[in-house]
Structures are given as structure tokens and as C-alpha cells.
Amino acid sequence: MPPKPAEEEEPEEPEEGSVPVPPCLAWTDLKKTDATEFVRLGTAEEAIQFVVEKFDLKDFESNAKSTILLDLYLWTLSFCKEAGLSEEKTSALFTIMKRLHEHSKDHDDVLSAFNLFKQMLLQHSLANTQGCVELYSPTEVKMITQFVHTTFLQHYRLYRFANTRDQEKDQFSTCLFVNTAPAPPPLLAGKVDEEKKAVQEQVAEEKPDDKEAKEEVAKEEKKVGRWG
């Protein structure tokens, strides 16, 4: 009797917020856990560190393109946080901005970028429409449009220039000569000031009463000097 074929195990369902479900772009570049973690960050330093590690921008201090990406990603995530957008809405908008930035590498016309943005935003804002999901409300659509217009689209040509031109580097070299002080002579070779030593010994031998008397005399002399 032939053996029974082994039953195929059903694949486990992916964790919610980890895999994008078309046509929605949420969870494509930013998972739900990532969006939740960013909202909980309390300082600007923590936000910068999060983006640097998440998107491998460790060279942002020396690479202008990485610096621009860091600025764009931080700008987008901070806007979503301040606007109170959910993790899903934040993740979708993040991917929209990321694709707009990639679009600027090959397209010089800002109108083409706006048309792409409008297409992706409507894709996440229309109900009962094939190929669309109702993710953003009309109020959120207006708010997001204003944000994208006053940030990325307004500076589109600058993003385009930064993406298509190599950063010029000026390298300079010079030699510095530093004069160091000579070593001091040994203490045993020092000379004792005999006059100063005699004064110090005399002061040490004076009684406390004598010192107080001299101080009083000095005070009286100062008073007389003022009156004279």
C-alpha cells in the first residue's frame, strides 16, 4: 500500500502591518512597528538616530545626498506625527514622498511630479473605485497636499539638482610647525632668594599680638591719610 503523501502545511499569515496589501502603499517602506516607534520618540536626536539606522544614512555628515534624504524623511515623519495620522496613513505617505523623490532623479518637470503625487494620493482617498482605497479623509487630503506643495514640490528643482549632480569636493593640505616649550630646569638647581627668606622667617617669628598691633597701626595710618 503506497504511503500517504505528506500534508502540506498552510503558510502562516504575515503579521499585521508588515506586508503591503495592494493597492495601498502602506507598509511598503515603513512597517507598523516602525511608525509606532517613531511616534514614541521624545527628542530630535532620537528621531535623527532612528531615520539614520532605519534607512542606512550613516554617512549623512559627509554625503550631501544622504543629508537631503535624512531631512526629507524627518520632515515627512514629523508632519505625520504632528498631524496625528495613524501608523497606516503615516506609512503610506512616507512611501508616496519616497517615490516622489525617486521620480525627481529622472524627470525635470515639476508638473509631472505633481501629477504623480495626485495620482498616488487619490489612490488612497477614493471609495468604491477600482484600484483605490479610502484611507485619507477630504480634510487630510487637503492638509497633505498643502504640506507636499510647500515642501517638496516648492523645492523640486533643488532636489532634482542634488540627485543628478555630483558634489564638488575641494581638498587642501598644509604642514603645521608647532613650537614646544623647553623642559624646565630641575628644582635642585634653583637659587634661594636670601632677602625674601629672611623676611619670611621674621614674619614667622612674630607673635600673634605683634601682628595684630601692626595691622591696627596700618589701619590708623590709612585713616589719617584720608583726613590729611
Buried (B, 14 or more C-beta within 10 A) or exposed (E): EEEEEEEEEEEEEEEEBEEBEEEBBBBBBBBBEBBEBBBEBEEEEEBBEBBBEBBEBEEBEEBEBBBBBBBBBBBBBEBBBEBEBBBBBBBBBBBBBBBBBEBBEEBEEBEBBBEBBEEBBBBBBBEEEEEBBEBBEEEBBEBBBEBBEEBBBEBBEEBBEBBEEEEEEEEEEEEEEEEEEEEEEEEEEEEEEEEEEEEEEEEEEEEEEEEEEEEEEEEEEEEEEEEE
